[in-house]
């Protein structure tokens, strides 16, 4: 399982919490996911299983599935990421990923 660079993730979260929807750090985050081959190749199938799942209960892989789904939907329908931003879904997913990322990193450090 790949671990996401904390700085890239924190920058994206900070950007989403700002007053305006700027996408440079978010683009960096998705580029990072792409370079590290972290996108879920079966995201359509896996997303269907997560429709009723609360973000706070999602696993690391499930959060990556949902982020992949949002990213791919944005390619098909411009505005999908903005909608997820306005609804708070995108920020909630990134914050969940950050919490899970920390849980994974801590045992590696000890």
Backbone bond lengths (Angstrom), bond angles and torsions (degrees), N, CA, C in turn:
res aa  C-N    CA-C-N  psi(-1)  N-CA   C-N-CA  omega(-1)  CA-C   N-CA-C  phi
1 X - - - 1.437 - - 1.534 108.78 -
2 X 1.305 116.13 128.69 1.459 120.92 179.18 1.523 110.33 -78.57
3 X 1.305 115.82 144.75 1.455 121.40 177.39 1.520 107.54 -105.47
4 X 1.324 116.09 134.73 1.452 120.94 -177.92 1.525 110.39 -80.18
5 X 1.303 116.03 138.24 1.452 122.59 175.67 1.529 108.89 -58.28
6 X 1.336 116.24 119.04 1.467 121.28 -175.80 1.523 113.13 -59.15
7 X 1.322 117.15 -37.92 1.466 119.55 -178.86 1.526 111.07 -65.13
8 X 1.304 116.85 -44.02 1.465 120.82 179.38 1.531 109.65 -61.62
9 X 1.316 116.24 -42.86 1.459 121.49 -179.35 1.538 110.75 -68.18
10 X 1.328 117.31 -45.60 1.464 120.51 179.68 1.525 111.41 -63.91
11 X 1.316 117.99 -37.97 1.465 121.26 177.59 1.527 111.03 -62.55
12 X 1.318 116.81 -41.59 1.468 120.81 178.93 1.533 110.54 -65.42
13 X 1.327 116.92 -41.64 1.468 120.95 178.44 1.528 110.12 -63.77
14 X 1.320 116.23 -45.34 1.470 120.80 179.25 1.519 110.74 -59.13
15 X 1.319 116.07 -42.69 1.461 120.62 179.95 1.530 110.97 -63.05
16 X 1.334 117.08 -40.92 1.467 120.36 -179.73 1.528 111.90 -68.44
17 X 1.331 116.83 -27.58 1.462 120.39 179.42 1.529 112.35 -81.76
18 X 1.322 117.07 -11.35 1.462 120.64 -178.88 1.531 110.06 -71.94
19 X 1.309 115.63 166.52 1.463 122.33 -176.81 1.538 113.30 -63.21
20 X 1.317 116.40 -36.09 1.464 119.26 -176.34 1.527 110.14 -112.04
21 X 1.290 114.75 154.91 1.466 120.30 -179.43 1.520 108.72 -90.18
22 X 1.312 115.70 89.07 1.461 122.69 174.04 1.524 106.07 -98.77
23 X 1.296 117.03 146.29 1.461 117.95 -172.13 1.522 115.42 -114.60
24 X 1.310 119.12 2.42 1.463 119.07 -174.22 1.531 112.46 -60.49
25 X 1.317 118.11 -45.03 1.476 120.89 -179.78 1.527 110.54 -72.00
26 X 1.316 116.20 -32.46 1.460 120.62 177.27 1.527 110.40 -67.59
27 X 1.318 116.13 -40.70 1.470 121.08 175.80 1.527 109.43 -62.04
28 X 1.335 116.89 -43.27 1.469 120.30 176.79 1.521 111.32 -58.51
29 X 1.333 116.01 -41.23 1.458 120.60 179.34 1.527 111.21 -61.95
30 X 1.331 116.98 -49.54 1.466 120.20 -179.60 1.528 111.57 -67.10
31 X 1.325 117.47 -35.04 1.469 120.53 174.59 1.524 110.34 -62.18
32 X 1.322 115.92 -41.87 1.468 121.18 178.18 1.533 110.08 -61.02
33 X 1.350 116.10 -45.89 1.472 119.82 177.88 1.524 110.91 -58.31
34 X 1.319 115.38 -41.16 1.458 120.71 -179.17 1.530 110.84 -65.78
35 X 1.322 117.15 -47.62 1.468 121.06 -178.90 1.523 112.51 -62.77
36 X 1.334 115.90 -33.27 1.468 120.73 -179.56 1.533 112.25 -90.34
37 X 1.331 115.69 6.90 1.462 121.78 177.95 1.536 111.57 55.55
38 X 1.322 116.13 46.95 1.460 121.58 -176.28 1.527 113.45 -98.64
39 X 1.310 117.38 -5.51 1.460 119.25 178.67 1.524 109.95 -70.03
40 X 1.331 115.44 143.49 1.456 122.31 -179.86 1.533 108.65 -79.84
41 X 1.310 115.95 114.66 1.465 120.39 -178.21 1.537 112.35 -69.23
42 X 1.319 116.78 -22.24 1.470 121.75 178.21 1.533 110.42 -108.69
43 X 1.335 115.29 34.82 1.460 119.84 -173.36 1.525 114.29 -59.74
44 X 1.328 118.10 -35.98 1.464 119.39 -178.70 1.526 110.71 -64.18
45 X 1.303 116.04 -47.55 1.465 122.13 178.85 1.537 110.42 -64.42
46 X 1.316 116.51 -46.18 1.463 121.05 -177.21 1.523 112.65 -70.80
47 X 1.330 117.23 -33.35 1.467 121.21 178.81 1.531 110.61 -61.59
48 X 1.304 116.88 -39.49 1.472 120.88 -179.32 1.525 111.64 -58.91
49 X 1.314 117.10 -31.10 1.463 121.67 -179.87 1.530 112.02 -75.98
50 X 1.327 116.68 -14.12 1.465 121.38 -173.55 1.519 114.54 -107.64
51 X 1.314 116.98 4.90 1.458 120.75 -173.88 1.536 112.37 -53.68
52 X 1.310 118.57 -42.25 1.464 121.46 -177.36 1.526 113.83 -99.54
53 X 1.306 117.80 6.05 1.464 120.83 -177.04 1.530 110.86 -84.42
54 X 1.320 115.89 133.69 1.464 120.72 177.09 1.517 109.50 -73.12
55 X 1.298 115.99 140.83 1.467 121.33 -179.24 1.528 110.44 -58.76
56 X 1.310 117.08 -37.40 1.470 120.73 -178.70 1.525 112.70 -66.35
57 X 1.310 117.51 -12.41 1.467 122.10 179.21 1.529 113.01 -106.78
58 X 1.323 116.48 -1.33 1.464 120.24 -176.89 1.523 112.04 -74.95
59 X 1.312 114.74 147.64 1.461 121.55 174.21 1.527 108.61 -82.79
60 X 1.306 115.00 172.47 1.468 122.03 177.96 1.533 110.49 -55.00
61 X 1.325 115.98 -50.26 1.475 120.19 -178.57 1.519 111.76 -65.17
62 X 1.325 117.68 -36.17 1.461 120.64 179.35 1.528 111.28 -66.89
63 X 1.324 117.16 -38.37 1.463 120.16 176.62 1.529 109.64 -64.23
64 X 1.330 116.81 -41.99 1.467 119.94 177.52 1.526 110.96 -62.78
65 X 1.331 116.82 -36.33 1.467 120.75 176.33 1.523 110.07 -60.81
66 X 1.321 116.81 -47.28 1.465 120.25 -178.36 1.524 112.22 -66.88
67 X 1.318 116.82 -37.89 1.467 119.53 176.26 1.524 110.96 -66.05
68 X 1.321 116.43 -38.88 1.464 120.55 175.82 1.520 109.97 -61.65
69 X 1.326 115.98 -45.01 1.464 121.22 179.55 1.534 110.55 -58.40
70 X 1.325 117.65 -47.47 1.466 120.97 179.19 1.529 111.53 -62.38
71 X 1.306 116.58 -41.97 1.465 121.95 179.81 1.534 110.65 -62.79
72 X 1.308 116.19 -46.43 1.472 120.11 -179.50 1.527 111.37 -68.58
73 X 1.335 117.21 -36.26 1.468 120.55 177.16 1.525 110.61 -65.00
74 X 1.325 115.96 -36.13 1.471 119.75 177.76 1.526 110.61 -61.91
75 X 1.321 116.65 -37.07 1.477 120.13 178.81 1.525 110.83 -66.42
76 X 1.336 115.96 -34.41 1.473 120.39 -179.35 1.527 111.45 -81.95
77 X 1.337 116.27 -41.17 1.453 122.15 -174.68 1.514 109.23 -133.24
78 X 1.302 116.60 100.47 1.458 120.33 179.81 1.525 109.49 -57.53
79 X 1.335 115.54 133.27 1.456 120.13 -179.57 1.511 113.42 109.43
80 X 1.317 117.27 -8.58 1.470 120.85 -179.57 1.523 111.60 -64.44
81 X 1.322 117.78 -42.18 1.462 120.85 178.78 1.523 110.62 -67.73
82 X 1.321 116.96 -38.71 1.460 119.89 178.71 1.522 110.29 -63.66
83 X 1.307 116.72 -41.54 1.465 121.14 177.52 1.530 110.04 -61.27
84 X 1.321 117.07 -44.74 1.470 121.46 178.75 1.532 110.47 -64.38
85 X 1.327 116.53 -34.14 1.461 121.74 175.98 1.523 110.17 -65.32
86 X 1.331 117.08 -49.80 1.462 121.86 -178.05 1.528 111.67 -62.30
87 X 1.323 117.01 -35.72 1.468 121.64 -179.40 1.534 112.00 -79.02
88 X 1.332 116.82 -12.77 1.457 120.46 -178.91 1.524 113.95 88.56
89 X 1.322 116.12 -2.09 1.463 121.30 -177.79 1.519 111.77 -66.23
90 X 1.302 116.92 -44.07 1.464 121.21 -177.21 1.533 110.71 -63.84
91 X 1.309 117.05 -45.46 1.462 120.72 178.30 1.532 110.68 -63.84
92 X 1.320 116.98 -43.58 1.473 120.67 179.47 1.527 111.09 -60.50
93 X 1.330 117.32 -40.75 1.469 120.76 178.54 1.532 111.31 -64.86
94 X 1.330 116.44 -44.54 1.466 119.44 -179.32 1.525 111.55 -67.55
95 X 1.328 116.88 -38.09 1.470 119.46 177.38 1.529 111.27 -66.43
96 X 1.322 116.91 -39.31 1.466 120.63 176.69 1.527 109.79 -63.58
97 X 1.305 116.53 -43.77 1.460 120.82 178.57 1.523 110.65 -60.98
98 X 1.328 116.65 -40.49 1.463 120.81 178.67 1.535 110.48 -62.11
99 X 1.335 116.56 -45.95 1.469 119.94 179.02 1.521 110.97 -61.62
100 X 1.311 117.25 -44.63 1.467 121.32 179.68 1.523 110.97 -67.35
101 X 1.309 117.28 -36.20 1.461 122.80 178.73 1.532 110.13 -62.09
102 X 1.315 116.78 -42.24 1.463 121.97 178.82 1.529 110.00 -63.90
103 X 1.308 116.99 -42.25 1.470 121.41 179.14 1.526 110.83 -60.98
104 X 1.313 116.72 -36.43 1.465 121.07 179.76 1.524 110.80 -74.50
105 X 1.321 117.63 -39.19 1.461 121.62 -176.26 1.531 112.11 -71.36
106 X 1.314 117.78 -41.95 1.458 121.05 -175.51 1.530 112.65 -54.19
107 X 1.333 120.28 -49.27 1.470 118.14 178.55 1.522 113.45 -62.39
108 X 1.315 117.79 -27.29 1.454 120.77 178.98 1.525 111.34 -71.52
109 X 1.324 116.63 -29.59 1.455 121.99 -177.74 1.530 111.24 -78.89
110 X 1.312 116.86 -37.43 1.477 121.70 -174.95 1.506 112.40 -65.48
